[in-house]
Each structure stands twice: as structure tokens, then as C-alpha cells.
Amino acid sequence: MPARRTPSDRPEGRRRRWSTAGRLAVTGAAAGGVLAAALALPGAAGLRGGSLEQQFADATATKVAMDASKNSISRSVGAEDTSDPTTAAEARAAAAYVEAERALPDPRLREAAVAQPRRARPQDRWAMANGCYRLAGRPVFFKPTDLGSYLLHTADRGFLAAGGERVAEPSPATVWTARERGGRFTFTNDRGPLRIGAASTFALTRTTGCAAYPESQIDVSGGPHAGVTPFQEVRGYADAHTHGMAFEFLGGEAHCGRPWHEYGAPYALVDCEDHTVTGGYGGVLESVLSGTPSHDPVGWPTFEDWPAPNSLTHEGTYYRWLERAWRGGQRLFVNLLVENNQLCQLYPLKRNSCDDMDSVRLQAEDMYAMQDYIDAQAGGPGKGFYRIVKDPWQARRVINAGKMAVVMGIETSVPFGCTMKLGVPACDAADIDRQIAEVHRMGVRQMELVNKFDNALSGVAGDAGAIGPVVNVANFLETGTFWDMRHCEPADGESHDNNQVAVPDITAGVQDALFGAIASLGLPTVPLPLYPSPDHCNNRGLSTLGEHTIEELAKRRILFDPDHMSVKARRQSMDQIEAMRYPGVLSSHSWSTPDTYPRIYRAGGFVAPYAGDSTGFVEKWRRHVGWADERYYFGLGFGADINGLGAQGNPRGADVRNKVTYPFRGLGGVRVDRQRAGQRVFDINVDGVAQYGLYPDWVEDLRQVAGKDGADIVDDMARGAEAYLQTWERAYGVRPDSCRNPGLRRQWSKVRGLVRPGMTTTAVMRAVGQPYQRLGASYRFCAKAPGDPKVVVRVAFSRAGEVTGVRRLG
């Protein structure tokens, strides 16, 4: 990747800039004309118009339907979850296996430091981060803006500018790049060096009396947990589906706020201009998604109306909120680069390209920039908790160091430019190969093939209810055709695509209001097709280009996610996965169907149900336990889908008998209290998952909801990161462990010959397969010997992870 820059200083060619006046003029049109016509959708599409009051009543119904669907076992079906593709006996056997897994010894953990110890004098140009030092006789707080650059925040809450004068607001003139030589520091910016009196070099000494820089709090005590060796089994929660860089998608103006800003929380956690200029009445997208006609546009520091579980256009993954989730036990985070070109083109404000792949590239660059920013806050390169990883072994080292492994993924409607027009693909296999190689170089390691539209790779599941016709019109605009929905009768009653209706009812099973929210911004009047009676299945399946794409993903060891595909395409893709014997498959946010989840587990894959409400997730957990495959390590992830216009978990109320009691003990023994951000104090009981920092609290709520099974669900969630890593290892060709898979056992003499002193842990796994246990500095495998079908083999490693010995235990 090239040198990182914050989004504010990228060259003009990367973004389409709007003047403030121009943006506000369009905002006025949006607030006046668009809001007055809110959801007055094309009559030929069979959608509702009506008064403003009626439209917001419909929006409220949409929110209610969204709340219901987010707790379904599958977000891509409209039927009730009444059937299970497994037999009762199979489910009982799977649950018994998972119970036995929980009884296995846990890896030993240690407490890691949150930050490096602060010295009386900073040892390098990064070490002043968020510290108070005496500079030229005055106390100054050093707030990093990037690696090696700072705001010099004075005790009277101003900022040092050129000549040492104080100014009230941060600006490029107050951002100083530090250099160190011989224990003394210089500070320069575009206007020249910092001079205070005659001095231009400074000795810095720790002191007191600084004014704290305004920032969201963490409110988790105790160091983050880490492994005792870099290669042992990990513990930590795993989120397989979130959109941390969504502030760039849909043209960059539909999402309000951002996950970091060089000047900190007061500048990152702000509302959109079209919301602010109208006092909270101009946010049509926000109003329809949340079901409320307006909101308080003030973010930091009051946060009166947002963030909130159903405030879907406001930033949910501010870096300090991610930090709190990490401190509370999360260890794996999949950030999906996201775009939808049709939505982007419809939204009136934009500063970025609407091309899906342009947006993917921009967001990937942002991820590295944010990693640098978080490193800067922690005191230097590599010191931050947010570590982008590119293979499972690197991820294991990161997690065992006590940090959070961040996996880059893609979820777009037109990946690689592979749209189609009237059935003709706009890409070929060479285009796909070239761009998969490109995104792999960026760091992409997880991918979906479709999102909202049919494309040249696959058919899509479609959307249900009133949103369905709107998305279908957008599908027509993108491809020149509507969804080819036909009558089908799935054996389990559940595994079909989203049912379409001739006269949609906005209360009927809306999955997300992505298109309905901005349909009033310009979808044309297009007569919709008449579909047969439900249930419906999209007749468009997996294309030959889609098959080729899956093959290329597997070659690159990129995890394949069949979510959002049509039932037909997903079944074909799983047929292909099974024929290829490729274990690198997962469902990241419940956009698959119940016929698929057991197949993913059987392939050696991973499942992360959509988080949603704690009550709904507990029920999903119970069903997934019944689908577990005894040949593989079991752990469960979750898919937050935050910033992806997906609603988060609602509060259960402060008066419920089994509410979360603060403070509580989190994973690794940390003490978790209510989180403070500015003037707002968050409580999961009354606020729900208002923002990402509340996910440790949500896990504790799972414990309370599950009752007598509370320890079990938290145990399965804590094993989620390990389960993801083991799926990823198998994607690299490492065989499943031979203890859970007796047919893979080699003769003890053969194993002894394969494992040689000095081999790394990775080399041992490539030779022998995955270990059954990875505790401390040793791995355990199973083998066989004449007359003994199960021999336990212990391989010991040095602290550096090299083989020191191998012996038979029994």
C-alpha cells in the first residue's frame, strides 16, 4: 500500500468535492422537495404515497418489521422459522458434542499492557502520545493526529500555533510533526518550525497540569487478555461482518460521522450537513430507517438521539468504541468494504465515486490510515490494538499478543465491475483474475459475490415486503431485467428466497430499508412483473463466471461467503465448495438459509449469525449448536452489520428481572462499567447496542437471557475467534485434526518421522494437520499404532515456536 493519508488531505482527483454553499443548496432541495415527497414512490411499482404523517407511520412499521427480521435464523426468507433441516436425534448428538468441547481445558491467558510505560522523558518522537509534558515551561498535552504529528493542547484548552501563540481551534497550522535528536525535539509544519521565544528545540519532561483532550471513555479496567505463547489456542469474540469504513460509501455524504478524525471525537462524531442545516428534519434516509421524523443533530458531546440501535446513518464504529469492544474481549473483527452504485447515484449529495471498486480501493486505504492513527494514539508503529492481518498465523500471533486481528473483506453489489446488461456480462474471467489479485494485494481475505442485485456472477435472494419492488426496480436499472422469481416449495418450508407480492404491505417482513429509505429521490416509474404465488425462488443461479470466481478465491485462500445469494446459486456454490473440498466458507450475517448452515459446518466452515437483539441471538445460538459438526472445533461468531444500515440490538429494559448489572466481569476478568462518551452514559439495559463499544455488554446480556445456559453461550462465543482461525487454516490446505477425524490418523512412526527439531508450528501443521489441543508451548495430535487406534502425540515447542521434542503419550 502507498503512504497513508487521512481522507481530508487526499488529492482532489480521488473525490468529487462540493463547496459548502453548493452542498447546502442541494440539501435545501432534499429537505424541502424530497422530504415533502417522502416515500411517495412510483405508482406503477405498487408502492404507497400519501401524506407526510402516513409516510412516517409506514416508516415506523418498517422499523418494527426490521426489528422482527433481525432476530430470524435467516434474514433472507420471509417464512416463520418452524422447520429444522436436521433430525431431532442429529441435533441432540451435535449439542452433546458441543457440550463435550466446552469441557476441554482452556488455554492459559495472561494480562497484557494497554500501552507502553511512559517515561519521564519520551524515548522517541511517538512516545508523547496522549501524555502531559512540560514544553518551554508550560504543561502541554500531546494529542496525536497521525504517527509522529500532534496537536499541542494547552492548559487553557487552546492549541499552540507558530510563534507559540495560542489559538482556540485546531487547524493545519496547529498540527506539528515531531523530530527527535539527542533527546531534544523539534516541531514543524507547513508554516515552518515551532519557535517559543528564541527556542526551536525542546527538552520534554513529564509533568501535570494539562487539560485533558475531549475523548470518548473506555470504562473497562484491567489489562487485555493475551496468550502465554504466540501460537497457542486463542480466546475472544469474533465479529465476521461489520462496515467500519462506511463513511465513504454511497458517495460519502449519506453516512454521518466517521470512525476517526485527526482532531478527535468532537470532529469525528458530528451529524451530516443536510441533517444539521435543517435542525434534524433534513435526514430523509435517517428518518425512514429509524421511523422518526426528526432527530437532534448534535452529536458530540450530548448524543441526545444518536448513536442508537435504529439510528442507522450515524457512525457506530468510532475507534474508541472499537477499543472498548477489544478491551471487553473481542479479538477478531472483519471489516467489509461496501458499496452500492445505484443507491449512490440516487443520493443527491456525494464527494466520492459511485463505482463499487473505486469505493473498495478508497476504503481499503482508509483502513490502513486508521491503523496508523490508532498506532499513533498508542505510542508508535505497531503498538495499537487494531492490526490488519493477512493470514491465520499472523492473526493468531496478533490475538495472543493481546490485540485485535482485523480481516479485510468485500460486500458489494457489483464486484470487479461484473454487472450484466440484458443477460450479457460486463466482465470476463481475465477481469476477475486481475482484480482478485489486486484486492488480495490490498489485504482482502473474505468476500461475498452479491449483495442487492443479480450480477454476472450470481442471482440474488432479493428483498421482501415493500422494499422488494423498490430494490427490484433498482435491479432493473442495473441489469435491464427484473428478478426471475418462480414458485418453489422447499422441503423444510424455510429455504426459499424472499417472497414477492403484487401489492406490497410495508409491514410484511422487511429485511432492511436500504432502498425504501431513498426511493423518493428518483427511482423511475417502471411496471413490475407479476409473480406466481409464493414461495419464491430466483431462477438465476451461479454463472460460469461465478464458478470461476469461487475457484480464484480458493486459490488465493480468500474465505467465500455465500450470503445474499439466491437459494439456487447458494446450493450450486456449496456443491462446488464440496466438490473442491475447500473449507474456506462462512456465513457472516444470517443472509443464508437453514438448508445451508449445516453444509457450511460439514465443509469445515464458520458461521456468525446476525447479532440483532440478545433474545433473538440466544435462540439462533440454540439452533446452531444443533448443527455443529463433531469433526471440527466449535465456536460461534456474530455479524454486527453495524454501519451497513442494519439495525442493532434493542434494549430489554431496566426493569427486567435478569438485566445486566454494572460493573460486571468480562472475558479475561476485566471489569466492565457503563461507558461514557462526552455527556452521555450508555447502559445496555436502556440503550441497547447504541454503538460498537456496547458489544461486551451485549455478550453479558446474552448470558442473562440464556439463564442456566448463560455460561455455555459465553463460552461458545469466546471460542469464536479460534473457530474462525481454524477454518482459515484449513483454507490454506491444513488438514483437520486427526483426533476428531479418526480416518485421518497416521501411524505413530510416520508422525514421528514427519516432525523434526527446529520445525515451526506452521510447518508442523502442514506436515501433520491441525492439532487437537494448542495449550501453552505444546500441541497434541492423534495417531495410531498396531493394536492401538488412538495414540496421543505431544509436540513441544520453544518460546520462538520451533520444535524441541515429540513423544507418544499413550
N, C-alpha and C positions, 0 to 999 in steps of 0.2 A: 504494500500500500504506500502511496505517497505521503509526504509530511502532512500531519493533521492540522486542520484549521477549524475554528469554530464556524458555525453556519453564517454568522454575521459578517465574516470577512472573506467569504468565497468570492471569486471573480464574478462579475455581472453575467457572464455567459452561462453560468450554471443555473441561474434563476431568472424568472421574469419579474422585474421589480415594478412595483406600483408606487406612485407618490402617495403621501398620506391623503392629500386632497382627493386624488382620483379614487383611492380605496373608499374613502368615506362617502364620496358621491354615489358609488355603486352600492355601498352599504345602505344609504338612504333609500335607494330603489328597492333593495332587498327588504328593508324594514317596512317600507310603505306598500309597494305593489305586491311583493311576494308574500309578506305576512298577511296582507288583506285577503289574498287568494289561497291561504294555507290549505294544502291538501285538496285544492279544487282540481282534481285530476281529470284526464280526458274522459268524456262521457262514453266514447266508443269502447274504452277499456273496461267499462262497467264499474268504475270506481266512484266514490262519493264526492260530492261537492258540499254545498250548504254553508250555513253561517259560520262565523269565526268560533262562536261558542260550540257549535256542533262539531267543528273540526277538532277542537281541543278535547271535547268529550270522546271523540273517536281516538285521539292520541292517548288519552288515559286508558281506554280499552286496549289499545295496542300495548301499553306498558304492562297491563295486567296479563295479557297473553304472553308477553315476553317473559314475565316472571314465572309463569307456569311452565313454559317450554324449556327454560334454562335448567330445570331440575329433571328433565326426561333422560332416560338412558340413552336416547339418540335424539339429537337436535334436528335430524334430517327426516323425521317421519311425523305424521300428524296423528297416528293412531295411539290409543292408550297402551301403556306398557303392560300387557296382560299375558304375553306368551314368552316362554324361555326356550331358546333353541337346544338346550341341554335337558337331559332327563333328570329327575329328582335324585336318582342314585348317583349320576355323574357329578351333580352339584355337591352332594354330601361328601363324595370322595375328594373333590377339589378343596372343599372347605377344610376337611381333615388334613390334607396335605399342607395347606397354608398354616394351620394351627401348629403342625409339627415344625414348619420353618421358623415360626416365631420362637420356638423353644431352643433353637440353636444358639450357641454362645455369641454374644455381641462383641464387636471389635472394641478394643480398649481405646479410649479417647483421652486427649489432653486439652488443656486450655491454652489457646494461642493469644498473643498480644494483639490488641486492636490497632495499635500504632507503635512505631519505634520510640524508645525512650527519648525524651527531649533533654538535650544537654544545655549547660549554662551558656555555651557559645555554639551556634549552629556549625555543623561539620561540613556542610556543602550548601549549594545555592537552593536546594529543595527543602532543607530541614526546617526552615522557618514557618512552614505551612501551619496556619491556624494557631500560631503562637504569639506571645506578647514579648516584645524585645525593646530595649532602650536604643533609640536611634537619635544621635545628636542631642542627647539629654532629655528626650521626651519618650513616653511609652507609646508604642505603635503596634497595632495588631496587623499581622501579615495574612491577608486573605488571598489565597491563590486564585488566579484567573486561568492559569494553564501551567504546564510544567515550567518552573523557573520564573514565572511572572506573577506579580502581586498587586493588589490594592493595598496601599499603606493607610490603614484606618486609624484615625486619631482618637484620643481620649474624649474629645467633644463631638464624636461621631461625624467627623468630616473626612477628607481624603487629601493626602499630600500631592500637590502638583509641582510643576517646575518652579525652582527657586525656593522650595519649601513652604510655599503659601498653602493655606487650607481652602478647599472648595467644598461645596455642600453635596454634590452628586458625583458618582463615578462616571468616567468617560475615558476614551483612549488616552487623554492627557494625564490620567491618574493611574494608568497601568504601567508598572515598571518591571523591566527584565533585569533579574539579578545576575551578577557575576561575582565569583569569589577568587581571591588570590592572596595567599599567605594569611588567611584568617580574616581578611578585610573584604568588604563588599562594595560594589558599585551598582548603581541603578540607572538604567537608561530607557528612553522610549523615543518615539519619532521626533520629539522636540528637543532631544539632547539629554545630557546627563542630569541626574538629580544633584543640586547643589544647595546646601544649607549653610549660609554664611560663606566661609572660604572652603568648607569641606566638600569633597566629592567622593571620598572613600570613607567607609564607616566600619567600626567595630561594633558588632551587635552582642548584647548581653541580655539574658532572660531577666524579666522584671515583672512587676504587677502594675495595676492601674489602667489597663487598657479597657476600652469599651468593646463588649462582645459584638461580633458582626451578626446581624439578624439571620437566623437559620432555623430550619425545622429540627426538632429534637429527635433523639433515638429512643430514650427511656427503656433501654434494656441494659441491665447490669450483669457483669461477668464477661469474661473473655469468650470469643467464639470457639466452638469445639473444633479440634483437629485430630488427625491420626497420629499414632506414635511412630509410624513409618510412612513414607510417601506412597507405598504400594499396597497397603492393606485395604480391606473392605471399608467402604465409606458409609457414613450416616448423614442423612439430610433430606429435606423435602425437595421435590423436583417439579418445576412448572414447565411443561412441554409446549406452551402456546401463549405468548404474550407479544404485544406490539409496542416495544419501548421507543421506537423512532417514528411513531405515527404522527408526530407534529409536522412531518414533511409530506404526508400523503394527502390525496385529494387537492393537490395544488399548494398545500402548505398553509392555507388560511381557514380551513374548516375545523381544525383542532386547536383548542385554546390552551396556551401554556406549553411548556417543554420540559424534558427531564433534567436539564441543567442549563445554566446561563453563566457566563463568565463573571457576572456581578452578583450571582447568588439568588436565593429564594425570592426576594422582592421583585426581581426581574423575570424569573422563570415562571412563577405561579401567578400569571395575570390572565385576564379574560381576552377574548377576541375583540378586535376593533368594532365589528358590527354589533357585538353584544354591548360593548361599553358605551358607544355613542348614543344608543337608544335606551340606556338605563336598564338593560337586560331584556328588552322586548324585541330586539332585532335578531335573536338567535333562533331562526326557524328550525334548523336542524336540531338544536338542543331542546327546543320546546316540544317537538313531535316525539323525540326519543324519550324524553323524561316524563311527558304527559302533563307538564305545567306550562302556562302561557308565558311566564317570565321568571327571571331569577336575579338575585343580587349579583351584579357583575364584578364586585370587589372580591378578589382572591386573597392573596397575602395582604394583611395578616389576619383578617377577620374570618374568612371562609364561611360566610353565613349559609350559603346554599350549595356550595361545591368546595371540594370534591364530595361525591355521594354515589351510592351504588347505581343509581339510574341517571346520573349526570354524565352522559357518555361522550360529550365533546370536550370535556376538560381533562387536563393532564392527570394521569393516575400513577405514573411511574417516576416521579421526581427522584433523583438519585439518593436523597436521604431516606426516602420511603423504601427504596430498594435496599439500602443499607440496613434499615431496621428489619426487613424480612430476612436478610442474611444473618444479622445478629441473633434473630429469633430461631434460626435453624435451617433456613433454605440454603441449599448448596448447588443446585443446578437450575439454570434459567435459560430457556430457549427464546431468543428474540427473533420474531419473524418479520422480515421486510415485506411491506404490504402496499398494495396499490389497486385502484380500480379506475381505469381510464375514462369510462363512460360517466361515472359519478364525478370525477374530477372535471371533465369538460362541462358538466351541467352547473357545477357550483360557480357562482359569479365572481368570487374573489380567488385569486391564485397568484403565486410567485414562483412556482416550480413547474417543470414539465409534467404533463399528464401521462407520458409514456411509461408503462409499467417498469421496463428495465432501466430507464433513466432514474426512476424513483428508487429502484432497488440499489443502484450504484450509489446514489446520494445517501441513502440510509445506512448502507454499509460503511461509508466514510464517516458518517456521524457516530457509529458505534465505536470506532477506533478513537475518534475525538473525545467521546465521553469517557472511554477508558483512560485516556491521558488526563482528563480533568479530574477524575476520581483518584488517579495516581498522585496528581498534584496535591490534592487535599490530604493524602496520607503521607506525604513527605518524599516523593520521588518515583522514578520509573519502576514499575513492577510492584510497588508497595500497596496499591489499592486492592479492595476486595473484589472488584469487577474484572475478571480475567477471561478474555475471549480465547476459546480453546478450539483445536482443530483435529484432535483425535482422542480416543477414550483414555489413553495412557497419560496424556497431558492433563486431561480433565481430572483423573484420579490424583495426580500429584497436586494439582491446584486445590482440590477439596481437602485432601489430607494435610495441606498447609494451612487449612482454616479459612480459605477464601471461597468465592462462588464461581463455579465454572459457567461461562456464558457461551451458548451454542448459537450460531447464526443460521437462520432458516429463511425460507421464502414461502409466502402465500399471496399469490396474485391471480387475477382472472385471465391474464394474457401473458404467461411466462414465455420468455425467449421470443416475443413477438409472434407466438404461434396462435394467432386468431385464425378464423376462417371466414370466407365470404361466399355465401350460397353453396356451402359444402366444399369449397376449394381451400386447401390450407395455404396460409400466408408464410409458411416456413418449410424447410426441408430438413433432412437428417443432418446435413452439414451445419446448418444454422444452429441446431440443437447441440451438436457436439462442441461447436466453438464456444457457445455461451455457457454450457455446463462447465467447460474448462475455465472460462472466465470467472464464473461465480465461485467455483472451487478455489481458485487463487485468492478471491476475496475472503474466503473463510466459510462459505455456505456448506453446512453439513446436514441439513434436514429440509425436506421440500414436499409441498403439495403440487398437484398438476392442475387443479381447477379451483375456482372459488365461487363466483356468481354466474358465470356464463359457460355454455358449451364453448369449447375451443378445438383446435386442430388435434389435441391430444386425447380428449375425453369428453363424454357427456357429463352433465352436472345434475345434482339432486334437485335443484330448483328450490323455490321458497313457497311457503304455504300461505293461505288466507289472503287478506287484502294486499299484502306485499307481493304475492306471487305474480299477478298480472303486471305490476309495475316493473319487476325485475325481468319478466318475460318480454316486455316492450324493449327494455334496455338490451336484452339478449338479441332481439330482432335488429336493433340499431347496430350492434356489434357484428353480428354474423349474417344478417339478411334472412334469418329463419327463426321461427319460434321453437320452443322445446317440443320434441316429438313424444308427448306423454300418451301412453296407451294403457288400456285396462290390464291389470295384473292381479293375481290372487296369491300372495306369498303364503307359504305353508305355515309360518309362525304368526301371521296376522300383523307383523310389525315391519318386516324388512322390505319396504317399498319406498319410492321416492315421495316427495311432498305432493300431496293431493291438490289438484287444481279445481277451482269451482267457477261456474259461469257467472254468478253474481256474488262476488266475494263479500264476506262478512268480516269486518276488521277485528272482530273478537275471536276469529277461528284460527287458533294455533299459530300465531305469528312468531317466526323464529327470531328475526331481528329486523329492525325498522330501517335498515340501511338505505334502501331505495325509496321507501314510502316517505321518509323524512324530507327528501329534497325533490320529490316528484313534481311539486308545484313549480320548480324552477325551469321547466321547459321540455318535458317529455312530449312528443307529438301525439296526435290522435291517430292511433293505429288499431284497426279492428283485430280483436284477438281470436284465435281459433276456438272452436267448440270441442271440448274434450269429452270422451266417454265417461261412464260412471266410474267412481273410484273403486278400488285403489288404482293409483297411477304409477307407472314406471317409465322413465325416459328410455326410449328405444335407442338412443345414441349411447354406445358403449365406448370401449377403449379402442382407439385407432391404431394402425400400424406405427404411426409416429409416436403415439403414447407408449406402445410396447418398446419401441426403440429408446424412448426417454428413460423408462424404468431400467432397461439394460445399462444405459450410460450412468445413471445414478448409482447402480450397484457396482459398476467398475470403479467409480470414484469413491465408493464406501459412503455415499450420502444416504441418510435414512429417508425412506419413502413413506409418505403419509397419504393414505387413500381417502381421507376426509373430504367431504363435499362432492365426491364423485357420484354419478348415478349408481344405483344398485347394480345395474348390468355391468358398467365399467369397473366398479369395485370388485365384483366377483371375478371378472376377467383378469383384473390386476392381481388378485390373490391367487388365481390359477397360475399366473405367470410366476409370481413370487415362489409358490410351492414347487413349480417345475424347475426353477432356477436354484432352489434350496437357499434362497437369500433371506437371512434372518433380520435384515435391517429394515423392519417395517414397524410402524406405530400408528395409533390413532391418538391425536393430540388434544381434541376438544369436543368429543361426542358428536362429530358430524359423520360418523359411520353408523351402520345399522347392526342390530343384535345378531344377525347371521354372520357378521364379520369378526366381531370381537373374539370369539373362541378360535377362529382361524389365525388371527394375529398372535394369540398366545401360543397356539400349536406351532407356528412358524419360528418361535423363539423371540417374538417381538414384544413391544411395550405398549401399555395403554394408560392414558391420562384423561379421565373423564372431565368434562367441563365443570368448573368449580361450582358456580351457582350458589344457592343457599346451603347452609350447613345441613339442614334437614334432608334436602334432596340429595346431597352428596353422600350422606350416610347410606341411603337406600341404594344408590348406584354402587357404592363400595360392596354392599352385601351381595349384589348380583355378580360383580366382577370376581369376588372371591370364589364363587361357584363356577367360574370359567377358567380358573388357574390351571396351568399345565404342570404336572409334577416333574417334568424333565428339566424345568428351568427355575432359577431363583425367582421368588415372587416379591414384588414391591409395587406400590401404586403411586402414580403421579397425579397431578391435576393440571388442567388447562384454564388459566385465568381468563384469557382472551381480553384482558384489560387494554384499553386504548383502541380496541378493534371494534368499537361500537357494540360490545357485548356487555349486558348488564351483570353486575357483580352481586355478591351475596347480600340479601336483605337482613336487617336486624330481627332478632326474635323477640326483643322487648326486655325492658329492665325488670319486669315483674314475673318473668317465668321462673319456675321452681329451680331449674337447672341452668341458670345463667352463668356466664363466665365471671369469676370473682378475681379482682385485681388486688395485689400482684399475684401472678401465677408463675410456676416454674416451666420453662420451655426446654427444648431439646438441648442436651448438654448441661442442664442445670442452671441455665441463665434465668435471671429474674426479669419478668416482663410486666411493665406497668402501662397505664394509659399513655398514649402518645400525644405529645404537644407539638403543634405547629403554629407559630405566631400566637394568636389569642385563642385558638381552637384546641380543645382537648377531645381526643377521639376515644370512643368506648364501643367495642364490638356489639354490645347488647343493645345500644340505641342508635348506632351509626351504621352497623353492618360493615361490609368491606368498602368503606368510602374511598380508600386509596390503597396502594400496594403494601404500605407498611403495616396494614392490619391483617396480613395473611398469617403471621404467627398466632394472632388472636383467633382467627377463623379456625385454625387447626385445634386450638384449645376448645373452641365451640363444638367442633366435631366430637371431641372427647366427651363433652357434656351431653350432646344429643344421643350419642351411641350408648349411653348408660353403662350397663355392666360390660359392654364390649368396647368401652372407651379406650382402654389401654391397647386393645388389639388394632383399632383403626389407626391410632397414632403410630404404633409400631410398623404397620404396613406402609404408612406414609413416610416414616423415617427411613425405610428401606427403598424408597422410590428412586433416589439418585443412584444407588448401587444397581438396581434393576435396569435403569436406562443405560448405565455404562456397560453392563454385561451384554445387553442387546447390541450395543455399538461395537463391542469387542467381537462378537460373533459375525457382525457385518464385515469385519476385517479378515474373516476366514478362520478365526479361532474356534475350535470345536467345543461343543457344550461339555460340561464336566461329566466325568465318567462314573461318579457316584450316583447321580440322579439318572444317568443313562447307562445301565449295565452293558448294553450292546456295544458301547464304545471302549470298554476296558481292554487294555493291552496286557500282555504278560509282564509280570513284575521285572523280569530280567530285561525285557525290551525297554521299559521305562527307565530302569537304572542306566542303561546304555545311552538313552537319549538325553538325559540330564547330566551335564558336565560342569565341573567347577568353573566359576567365572561367568557363566551364562547370566544374562539379565532376566528379570521377571517376565518381560515380554517375549524373549527368546524361548523361555521355558514353556510359556503358554502356546506359542506357535508350534512347539515340538510335541507337547503332551495334551494340550487342551486347557479349558478353564479349570481352575481349582474349585473344589467343593467348599473349602474354607480359606480365608485370607486373614489370618489373625497375627498381628504384630509382624515379626520378621520371618514367618514361615507360611508356606502354602501346603494344603493337603489335597491329595488326589486319590483315586481308587484304581487299582489294577487287579489282576487275577494271577493265580499260581496253580499248578497241578493240584487238584483236590480242594482248592480254596477259591470260590468265585469272587470273593471280595477281600482284597488286600489294601490296607490304608498305607499310603506313601507320604512321608513328610519331607518336604524340600526346604532347607534352611537358607536364608539369605543374609548377607552383610547389611549394614545400615545403608550402604550405597546401592543395595538391590542386586547383588551378584551372588550366585550360588556358592555356598560354603560346604554343603553336605546334603546327601539324600539317603534316607533309610526307610526300611519297612517297619511299620508299627504293628501290623497284625495281618 
